[in-house]
Amino acid sequence: MYRLPTSFPKALSIVLFASLMVACATPPPASVEDDAVAERVRAPTPEEPRGLQIRPLQNPAVAELTEAARQAEEDDDLERAELLLERALRIEPRDPELLQHLAEVSFNQQDWEQAESHASRSFDVGPRVGELCRRNWQTIAMAREQMGYRHSAELARERLEACRVEPPPRY
C-alpha cells in the first residue's frame, strides 16, 4: 500500500494558500453607480468637440415607445423600459439608437454581457462616427471592465478615438 509523504499536507496547504493570495490580489471591477450610464455614456465629455453626427429618421411609433422607455427609466422601472425598447425593436429591428438604448438599460441592470452585445450590434448596424459610435464603444468598454476584461476594455476605449470626425469647415 502506498503512503503519502508526510510533507504532502503541508505542500498542499502552501499551494492552496498561494492560489488564494493570487485570487485576492486581483482588484475588483470598478463599482457601478446609478448615474454611471447617464454620466459616462450619454453625455459627451466637455473636452470633446461635438463633431459630425449621423441620425436616421425614426418611425413615430418607435419614437413614442422610446419616450415611454425613457420615462420608465426616470421612474427606475428598468424592466418596463427594457420591455418597451424590445417592443420598439420588433418594429425597427436594425435601429442602432434603440439597440444602444437597450444596451444602456442592460448596463443599469448590471447585465454586462447583454449590454456589450446590444452595443456591439448597434455599432455593427449604425454609423461608424459620431456620438452614437462613441456611446457604443464607451458602453462596450464599461461592460468589459465590469466583467473583469481590463485589456479588452482598454482596446474598446482606444476605438473611441476613431468615432470623432470633425465636420468640414464652413466658409
N, C-alpha and C positions, 0 to 999 in steps of 0.2 A: 504494500500500500504506500502511495506517495504522500509525503507530508509537506506542507507549505513551509518555506523557510520562516524563521521567527521574525525576520525583518520585513516580511510581506505586509502585515497590517500597518506597520509604520510607513512603508513606502506608499501604500495605498492612501493613507491619510495625508501624506505630503502632496501627492498628485491631486487629490480632491481639494485640498486647501489652496493649491496653486491655481486650479481652474476656477475656484470660487473668487479668488482675488482678481483674476483676469476679467471675469464677468462683472465684478463690481467696478472695475477701472473704466469701463465703457460709459461715457456720460449719457444720461437720458436725453431724449429729444427735447427740444425747446417746448415749453408749455404753451398751450393754445389759450388765448384769451378770447372772450366773447366777441370782441370787435376786431379780431385778427384779420378776417377776410375784408371787412369794410376798410380797415386802415391800410393793410399791406397789399391788397389785390385791386380793389375797385378804385381807390383814389390814387391818381398819379403822384409820384414824389415831386416835391417842389422844385428840385433842380432839373427835372426832366422837361424838355420842351414838349409841347403838345404834338407836334409833328403831323404827319399825314394820317388821316383817319378814313377808313372804308366802312361804310354801313349799308347793309342791304335793306330793301324795303320790307316792311313787316305786315303780315296778314292782320286785319283788325281783330279777329277772334284770338289770335296768338297774343296780340298786344294787350287785350283785356285779361287773358289768363296770366300773362306776365305781371301785370299790375296787381292782380289779386295775389299772386305769389309774393310779390314784394311786400304787400300789406301783411300777409301771413308771417313773413319773416320779421317784420317790425313787431308783430304781436307774439314773437317767439314760438310760433307754431310751425316748426320746421317740417313736420310730417305733412301738413296741409300744403305748404309751399312746394315740397317735393312732388306731391300728387298733382298739383296744378301745373307744374312745369312738365311733368311726364304727359299729361293730357295735351298740353300745347305741342309737345314733341310728336304726338300722334298726328297732328295737323301738319306740322313742318318738321319732319324727322332730320333734316340736314341743316337746321338753323344754328349757326355757330354761337350766336348770342344766348340762345336757350340752353345749349349744351354747357356753355361756360357758367351760366347762372346756376344750372343744376350741379355743376362741379363745386361751386361756392357753397351751395346749400349742403352738399355732401361733406364738404370740409367742416362746416359748422356742426354737423352731426358726428364729427370725428370718424367718418368713414373714408379713410385716407386713400384706399385703393380705388373706390368709386370716384373720388374727387380727381385723382390723377387720370383715370380712364376717361371721364367726361371732358376734362380739359384737353387731353390729347386728341380726342375725337373732334372737339371744337377747333383745335389748331389744324387738323387734317382737312376739314371742310371750309375753314374760314380764311380770312386774309392773312398773309404772311408778314404783314407790317401793321403798325398802329397800336392803338390802345388794347384792342381785343387780343392781339398776339401777345402783348406784354402781360395781360391778365392771365392768359393761358399758361405761359411759362412760369409766372410767379406762383400760380396755384400748383403746378406740377412740382416746382422746387420745394414749396412748403409741405406738400403731401409726402414727397420722398424723404424730406428731413424728419417728419413725424414718424415715418416707418423705419427710420434708422439708416437710410441710404444716403449718407452725407456726401460721398463723392458724386453720386448721381444727381443729388440736389444741386451741388456746385456746378455741374455741367449744364443743368437746366437754367441756372442763373446766368451763365455765360451766354445762353441763347437769347436772353432778354435784349442784348445789345443789337442783335440783327433785326429786332422789331421796330427800331427807331429809324424813320426815314423822314427827313425834312422836306416839306413841300418846296417846289421851285420858287425862287424869289419873284415877287411881283414888281413890275416897274411902272 
